[in-house]
Amino acid sequence: MIWRKRDKEDEAQKQPKGANRFGSGLSAIYHKEMADHIRSRRFLIVLGLVLLTSFASIYGAVSGMWDGTNTSTDYRFLQLFITSGSSIPSFISFIALLGPFVGLTLGFDAINSERSEGTLNCLVSQPVYRDSIINGKFLAGATMIVLMVFSMGLLISAVGLLVIGIPPEGEEVGRIFVCLLFTAVYICFWLALSILFSVICRHAATSAMLGIALWIFFALFMSLVVNILTGILYPTDQMTSVGSIMDYYECQANLNRLSPYYLYSEAVSTIMNPSVRSNNIILPQQLSGAITGYLSLGQSVLLVWPHLIGLLALTAVIFAISYIAFMRKEIRSR
């Protein structure tokens, strides 16, 4: 691998002695990508779509509260995020379905567009390390996602406060913050996946199609596949005991949790609905003697802590694969 040896020698010669590996090179790429995202029409279109869905979810939630669809008087402020109108999904449902679109849009052409335009060769010829390129692109995209997600949360909270006139309690603020944190991690997973496709695919259209295909599969067809598999593993005519039925539903839930869409939806539903006491099947005898009430924020976080770890682990693994693939890819050849 002569070209790899030459790349390493060229990078070593470009860097001055004592240069910080995560200093000027990574900072320059990060600020350049941030500026590109902010000035791009694509980002403005995505931002407009996000704002449109946010306002639609607010309208649906408020209309659902006013027409008596949701009669609960507890945690009224949280209902702005989980209540849906007659024909408009809730904010959580919108984000679970459209959040991957944001991540895919920000990263599907992060690397292959630079390669196809010939700017990647010029970029690596500058006094920056090669890994600073992919690190800077991911960090810039993640920053835009965090800003967008928390801006949406603040927007919904502000408009909801003006409409319903009920300020949130401290626990409600904490639950909203945890929900937005899950949302940012969830969208960052799709950003890392889109960057991976951008590294391994030569054309941006191909990487975009792969990302959209996975998005549709996890959102629409994963549950169908899981139902078929569990039906094969646990035939209906053989489920004659409580234990076999429990095994069936546990297998179904575990297979569904392989999908980031299901993992995110289950986590935020638990966080935003304090009445959810478990993510697994509960038998009637297990409820005997249980005190009726809501879970505290800490107890709800304990229920969904594995979900957050799972999303973070998936994001880290996908980005690590894209990082290794980019570092091993030959840039000089066209």
C-alpha positions, 0 to 999 in steps of 0.5 A: 500500500504505497499510496497509504504510506505516501499519504501518511508522509505527506500529512506528517510533512504538512503539520508543524512540529508541536501542532495540536491534532484537534486544533486548527485543522478540526476547527477550520473544517468545523466552522466551514461546515457550519457556515455551509449548512447555515447558508445552504438552501437545503438547510433552509428547506429542512428548517422550514419543514421542521417549523411547519411540522412543529406548528402543525403539532402545536395546532393538533395538540391544542385542538385535541385539548379543546375538543375534549379528546384528552380529558386528563388534567395532569401534566397539561404542559407535556400534553403539548408534545404527546397529544394529537388532533383529529387528523394531525399527529403529535410532535413525538410522532412527527419527529419519530417519522421525519427526524431521520430525514433531517439527519440524512439530508445533512450528511448524505453527500458529506464526502462523495460530493467533495470527491466528485467535485474534486475539492477533497484532493485540495482539502487533504493537501492543506495542513490538516489531518485526514481524520479532521475532515470527517470529524469536523463534518460530523460535529458540524452536523450534530451541532446543527441537529442539537440547535434545531431540536432544542429550538423546536422544543423552546418554540413549542413550549413558548407557543403552548405557554401563550395558548394554554396559559399554564406554566410547566412544573420543574418535573415537566421541564426535566422530562421535556429536556430528556425527550429533546436529548433523546431526539438529538441522539436519534437524529445523530444516528441517522446523520452518522449512517448517512455519512457512512453511505457518503463514504462508501458510495461514489455518488450522492444519489446512491447514498441518499437512496440507501438512507431513504430505503433504511428509513422506510424499512425501519419506519414501516416494514420492520414491524411487519417482518418482526410479526412474521418472524415471531409467528414462525417461532411461536405458532398460535396453535402452540401458545397454550400457556401463560409462559409461551404467550410471555415468550412470544411478546418478549421476543416480539419486543426485543426484535422490534427494539433492533429498530432505532425508530421503535427504540426512540418511540418507546423511550420518548413515550415512557418519558413524556407519559408518567403513567407508563410504569414498564416497557415489558409485559406485566401480569395481573398478579404482578400488579397486586399491591402496587400503588396507583400513581405516576412515576417520577422523572428519575424512575422513568429515566431508569426505564429508558436508560438502556434505550439511550445507551443503545442509541448512543452505541449504534451511533458510535459504531456507525460513525466508527465504521465510516471513520475507518472506511474514510481513513482507508480510502484512496483519495488521490484516484478519481 
